[in-house]
Structure formats: C-alpha cells, structure tokens
Amino acid sequence: MQKSIEVCLTPALLDLYAIEDSIVVVIDVLRATSSIVYGIDNGATAIIPVANVEDCLNYSDKGFLLAAERDGQVVEGYDFGNSPFSYTTEKVGGRTVVLTTTNGTKALHMARKRAHQVVMGSFLNLQALCNWLKIQDKSVLLLCAGWKDKFNLEDTLFAGAVVAELRKEFTHFDDSSVAAEDLYNLAKDDLRSYLHKSSHSHRLAELNIEEDVRFCLQLNLCQAIPVMDGDALVSLKATPVL
C-alpha cells in the first residue's frame, strides 16, 4: 500500500481532509498532548477528554481527578490543569483523569468524529510514536491543535519531526508536510531557542511556567502512545491495534 502523510495546520481546516481511513495524530505540544503522554506513561488508567469545563463536573461523583485549563491557567476549583508536572506517577498512577483544555481536547473531539484511529503525539514520545506508525498499513494525518484555531509554531515543528522520521516509509507528502519538515530542519538543533519566537511560549512565560516548555521539548522521555478507546485515552498496549 502507498501511504501518505498530510499535515493539517489548524483544526479549522480539518473538514478539508478525508480521514475516515487514516490514523490521526493529535498534536498540542504546549501542553495537552505532552501531559497526556506523560500521564499515561506514568500509569494513569485513562484520561477522558471533554470539550467544556462544565463537562468535567459530570464526573465529580466518580472519584476521578478533574483537570481543566483555559488560556494557560488552571480553572479554579479543579484538581489541576495541563502542566506535565501534574501528571506524575504519584499524582495519576492508577487513576482516571477527566481533562479539558483550550486547544488540544477540542482538536481531539473533532478528529474522533471521522478518523479511523486517533492517537496523541508529543516530543516526549516521538520515537515510540514513529516506530508504531511505520508498521501501520494506514495513511497518517498530523493534526496541529494550534491556538484557538490559528496556526502555531510548536505543533507544526513536531509535525515536521514526524515527517522527517517517516519519510522513507511513506510515499506521498502534501505541501503542508513538506513545509513542516523544512521548519523542523531549520529549528531542530535548538528547539527551545527557536520557540522563543512563538506566541504561546511567550504566553506561558508570562504565567511563569517556562519550566513546562522546557519539559515538553524533551525528546523520547516516554514510550506510551495514548489512543482513543471509546470515550477515553488509554495506553495503546491496553487496546487492540487496528
């Protein structure tokens, strides 16, 4: 089978892509998919993504951890937001987390409506994700969550890193994937310095959480590949590979 890679630069463009027979990789490097990957890698039983802050409250009587973030900050009254430092083994091991974020969970819900399969990608699980994608007999769409439906640098950089890693195993690449790979090749020797240019990096710096940015740019810290299984994200090993 000739496999293709496409990059959707913002969720606002997703309707333009035929994804019914594709694996969609949702990307929200700063910070949702990084924290989801880290949480699943640290033993979270499941992470349930919900669209709205209010939806989290529907799970309040189930003993789940409730996590809500808007505009980079923890929503008052919730256990935590989407900082990766909240997803340690001590905090989430053996627990189910209900999560809503500004961008990442929205993109995830859009993808799951039509995609063959939906997984989470971040620099933390880059190699594990790419190794798995190489052996799947499916085309891939890399969905950048962006910022409120707008393009952002960090998600596109990660998409480019995936394209660069998979170039030998795939046949067709759309223009967005070529551009993303070129951007990654420009920035890869010092991602942190390059991302000083990004608006979201500045946004997080103003909230005094630059440490989150540094953490999320680490390569291959995790082996977990979170995959949508029903309404929850679980470790790929815990659900059948389609």
Phi, psi and omega in degrees: 000136174274117185259144180243156171238130173235151175240121174263113191284341173208154177299337180297341181261359190298327181296345180280350186251139173271108187241009185298334180244021184243155167275126177256126175259114178275132186234118172217078189303319182243083014216359194302306185288333175295315180291323177296313178301313182295319180295315178295321178296329180270013170098010173302134180296317180197156172235120183261111179276132177233155188283322189238153178303318183296330181297331178302324185293340178295343182254007189294338182262010184257000180080012179277156170282137182249123183235127182218132178228138171219130179055036175088357185240151176292133176286132183303134177096356180255160186296319176193184181249236180236029171288134179300335181289351174270358186245038178282166177303319182298327185268323188240353181304125180073009182247160171255133181247134171257125191230135167227138181225171183296316189239313190296314182289331175296312179299321180298315181294325177295318183292319187292342179296330187231339189290151173296318181205147181234127178231166182255138178234145176202167175299332182297330180238026185307307185291318179299317179298312183294320178301321179289316180298327181300328186260005176271141180268052183219150169286163187232135168246126177264112185259110178277125182291331179063201177232107180052050177073008177255157177300143167223161185287313192295320180290323178293323176299316179294318176304318178296324177296321178293315179302315180300321182287330186258004188304323183285335185268347182243156188256318187246136181228127178280172184297325179296323179290324177296315179296319179296319179295318178298319178296317179297316180298328177291325190255348196296334182287340177204077184301320183297316179297318180297320183284355170300339179282343190281145182294323183287327174300317177295321180299316180289326178298321178296337178267007179060040178233041176297333179299327176298318180299312180300318180297315185291345180265003176290141182266130165059039176283335187237153174255346185291143171237101178291136182229143176290126177227101189069236181263003188234154170266127179228170176294138181305326181293342183267001181222151182299140174275122185273000000 
